[in-house]
């Protein structure tokens, strides 16, 4: 997995499950790479998957926003 993450720039990991899932690969991110995780970590919500992803900030727009932030 480390070779897959070799290179430059930030790594953004997102899950529509708890944030612990993308955090579990942090150990394989090469030193010096910025690593951001996005996850839900919420309880008691009921809606469509798309609405929940938008609410918790793990949808495509939120990933793009995180990438822009990490690059700045």
Backbone as CSV, one residue per row, in Angstrom:
resi,resn,N_x,N_y,N_z,CA_x,CA_y,CA_z,C_x,C_y,C_z
1,UNK,0.815,-1.184,0.000,0.000,0.000,0.000,0.868,1.262,0.000
2,UNK,2.004,1.220,0.667,2.855,2.404,0.727,3.270,2.861,-0.660
3,UNK,3.557,1.924,-1.564,3.955,2.316,-2.920,2.810,3.007,-3.657
4,UNK,1.580,2.639,-3.376,0.420,3.285,-3.988,0.294,4.733,-3.543
5,UNK,0.781,5.037,-2.343,0.673,6.381,-1.785,1.944,7.205,-1.978
6,UNK,2.944,6.633,-2.634,4.181,7.367,-2.879,3.893,8.514,-3.848
7,UNK,4.635,9.565,-3.731,4.451,10.698,-4.626,4.376,11.990,-3.853
8,UNK,3.773,12.976,-4.471,3.672,14.291,-3.857,2.214,14.670,-3.696
9,UNK,2.003,15.711,-2.917,0.651,16.223,-2.719,-0.066,15.549,-1.583
10,UNK,-1.205,16.096,-1.220,-1.956,15.550,-0.092,-2.694,14.272,-0.451
11,UNK,-3.017,13.511,0.569,-3.847,12.321,0.428,-5.134,12.603,1.191
12,UNK,-6.273,12.457,0.525,-7.573,12.654,1.144,-8.279,11.299,1.173
13,UNK,-8.656,10.849,2.354,-9.368,9.575,2.491,-10.749,9.872,3.061
14,UNK,-11.780,9.362,2.403,-13.156,9.631,2.831,-13.943,8.336,2.938
15,UNK,-14.848,8.315,3.902,-15.734,7.176,4.100,-17.099,7.691,4.510
16,UNK,-18.167,7.035,4.041,-19.483,7.412,4.535,-19.822,6.584,5.771
17,UNK,-18.783,6.041,6.374,-18.875,5.346,7.646,-18.040,6.152,8.641
18,UNK,-17.723,5.609,9.774,-16.979,6.356,10.792,-15.579,6.715,10.308
19,UNK,-15.066,7.798,10.818,-13.762,8.320,10.424,-12.619,7.357,10.736
20,UNK,-12.848,6.418,11.657,-11.816,5.447,12.023,-11.406,4.575,10.834
21,UNK,-12.295,4.393,9.876,-11.976,3.563,8.711,-10.834,4.179,7.894
22,UNK,-10.944,5.437,7.414,-9.810,5.993,6.689,-8.599,6.254,7.587
23,UNK,-8.812,6.451,8.875,-7.683,6.631,9.791,-6.846,5.368,9.905
24,UNK,-7.440,4.206,9.625,-6.732,2.937,9.788,-5.585,2.752,8.798
25,UNK,-5.537,3.553,7.735,-4.412,3.414,6.794,-3.349,4.497,6.986
26,UNK,-3.523,5.363,7.965,-2.559,6.438,8.214,-1.131,5.900,8.374
27,UNK,-0.971,4.736,8.979,0.361,4.167,9.223,1.136,3.901,7.930
28,UNK,0.437,3.757,6.802,1.101,3.452,5.535,1.327,4.686,4.661
29,UNK,0.912,5.831,5.131,1.138,7.064,4.373,2.591,7.477,4.587
30,UNK,3.349,7.679,3.505,4.760,8.033,3.652,4.943,9.324,4.456
31,UNK,6.037,9.408,5.205,6.316,10.626,5.978,6.369,11.849,5.060
32,UNK,5.880,12.944,5.557,5.908,14.179,4.787,4.680,14.436,3.943
33,UNK,3.833,13.431,3.762,2.601,13.627,2.992,1.512,14.123,3.923
34,UNK,0.770,15.106,3.506,-0.368,15.575,4.292,-1.512,14.580,4.106
35,UNK,-2.119,14.161,5.194,-3.161,13.141,5.153,-4.401,13.658,5.883
36,UNK,-5.488,13.809,5.158,-6.750,14.276,5.731,-7.784,13.174,5.644
37,UNK,-8.550,13.009,6.710,-9.611,12.011,6.697,-10.966,12.687,6.864
38,UNK,-11.937,12.152,6.155,-13.320,12.606,6.256,-14.180,11.392,6.587
39,UNK,-15.061,11.543,7.576,-15.948,10.453,7.957,-17.175,11.005,8.644
40,UNK,-18.160,10.150,8.895,-19.431,10.635,9.423,-19.415,10.857,10.923
41,UNK,-19.040,9.865,11.701,-19.018,9.961,13.161,-20.295,10.564,13.728
42,UNK,-21.430,10.235,13.165,-22.702,10.779,13.635,-23.689,9.672,13.946
43,UNK,-24.700,10.026,14.690,-25.699,9.052,15.099,-27.107,9.603,14.884
44,UNK,-28.065,8.714,14.704,-29.469,9.076,14.723,-30.002,9.843,13.523
45,UNK,-29.380,9.740,12.380,-29.871,10.447,11.197,-30.460,9.431,10.230
46,UNK,-31.497,9.862,9.545,-32.139,9.009,8.561,-32.479,9.856,7.345
47,UNK,-31.906,9.517,6.212,-32.146,10.247,4.965,-31.568,9.416,3.837
48,UNK,-31.570,9.954,2.637,-30.942,9.244,1.521,-29.435,9.247,1.722
49,UNK,-28.744,8.321,1.075,-27.279,8.260,1.195,-26.652,9.569,0.713
50,UNK,-27.150,10.107,-0.386,-26.592,11.358,-0.920,-26.774,12.506,0.070
51,UNK,-27.946,12.618,0.664,-28.201,13.694,1.632,-27.335,13.529,2.872
52,UNK,-27.156,12.303,3.324,-26.315,12.068,4.497,-24.854,12.372,4.201
53,UNK,-24.393,11.998,3.008,-23.004,12.319,2.648,-22.787,13.827,2.619
54,UNK,-23.747,14.560,2.092,-23.638,16.024,2.065,-23.680,16.588,3.482
55,UNK,-24.581,16.081,4.315,-24.710,16.576,5.683,-23.419,16.381,6.472
56,UNK,-22.813,15.190,6.352,-21.605,14.879,7.109,-20.324,15.333,6.422
57,UNK,-20.427,15.900,5.235,-19.247,16.429,4.548,-18.330,15.367,3.987
58,UNK,-18.908,14.282,3.460,-18.098,13.239,2.828,-18.525,13.023,1.374
59,UNK,-19.246,13.981,0.803,-19.664,13.893,-0.603,-18.544,14.417,-1.500
60,UNK,-18.735,14.321,-2.798,-17.700,14.730,-3.756,-17.300,16.191,-3.578
61,UNK,-18.263,17.064,-3.352,-17.952,18.489,-3.177,-17.092,18.718,-1.940
62,UNK,-17.349,17.977,-0.879,-16.559,18.117,0.350,-15.138,17.588,0.164
63,UNK,-14.989,16.530,-0.613,-13.655,15.984,-0.889,-12.844,16.983,-1.710
64,UNK,-13.472,17.604,-2.703,-12.793,18.631,-3.502,-12.392,19.808,-2.621
65,UNK,-13.283,20.221,-1.740,-12.991,21.331,-0.825,-11.802,20.985,0.088
66,UNK,-11.768,19.774,0.603,-10.657,19.332,1.451,-9.351,19.305,0.670
67,UNK,-9.410,18.859,-0.584,-8.200,18.832,-1.413,-7.678,20.239,-1.685
68,UNK,-8.565,21.162,-2.001,-8.145,22.551,-2.202,-7.513,23.128,-0.944
69,UNK,-8.116,22.838,0.200,-7.583,23.323,1.474,-6.195,22.731,1.732
70,UNK,-6.037,21.415,1.465,-4.764,20.754,1.700,-3.667,21.249,0.768
71,UNK,-4.045,21.661,-0.416,-3.051,22.160,-1.381,-2.637,23.608,-1.120
72,UNK,-3.445,24.339,-0.351,-3.118,25.758,-0.124,-2.158,25.950,1.031
